[in-house]
Amino acid sequence: MNSILEILNLSSEHLKRKYVAEPRLSSELIIAHALNIKRLDIYLQFDRMLNNEELAQIRIFLRRRADHEPLQYIFGETEFYGLKFKVDNSVLIPRSDTETLVEKAASVIGNRAIDILEIGTGSGCIAVSLAYVCRKAKITATDVSDKVLNIAHNNAKDNKVSDRIKFIKHDILNETFPAKYDIIISNPPYINKEAVDTLDRQVRDFEPMGALTDNDDGRTFYKRINNLIPEILDTNGSVILEIGYDQAETVREIFMKSFKSAEVIKDLSGNDRVLYFSLGK
């Protein structure tokens, strides 16, 4: 048998040899999750001896992390905007940068009873978070995958907002919509195909490539959304988009065909992250 401290040290050294980022932190999170304790409790229970079942679970998690698999996929869940979301490798891992998009959208929506269209919902983190804070809004969330939509729907149920979100299978690149919406929101695949090889291994090898890149110049979905504006955006409507840190100007130029002005919002790291367009005054 081994103590928590011994396993923590052994795990950290193993992950370090495998060139895993922040090996100590990963080890702490793995141990805490395997034992169903808080991370702080590790340091309060250094001398606790672990049984064979506990050691076996830690080894399973550790083996996957040593292959650079993200902890979110290993644990099957993550936190976003203060809410819990189930995730697997069919959906993009929700990132704190995207909370900037939710914050902007929530401020625009406020307490209004309006119709919102989210294009490419993935785990549902954007739609669910907005439904949670904007109680009068009704959201239609789309994706091309039945499996992805099932994950998003379950996350909506778990967070008790499924009554205000309609999930539908839809291919934005080849289909249009029969209705108009007050707000269109999207975090589309925007990574240039030439930049894919530069991505961190745990992103490139594990996250769904179709949610990361358009396999082109990173602007395919922005162009398509802009072309659909006359058909799907209501009078005085708004469009709120997540963008790459270096895309503000190129994406703004695409949408200036439909809008006269744009607001660029930076994320917590100071990078351009969100573009806001409005037909209103």
Order of alpha helices (4+ residues) and beta strands (2+ residues): beta-alpha-alpha-alpha-beta-alpha-alpha-beta-beta-alpha-beta-alpha-beta-alpha-beta-beta-alpha-alpha-alpha-beta-alpha-beta-beta
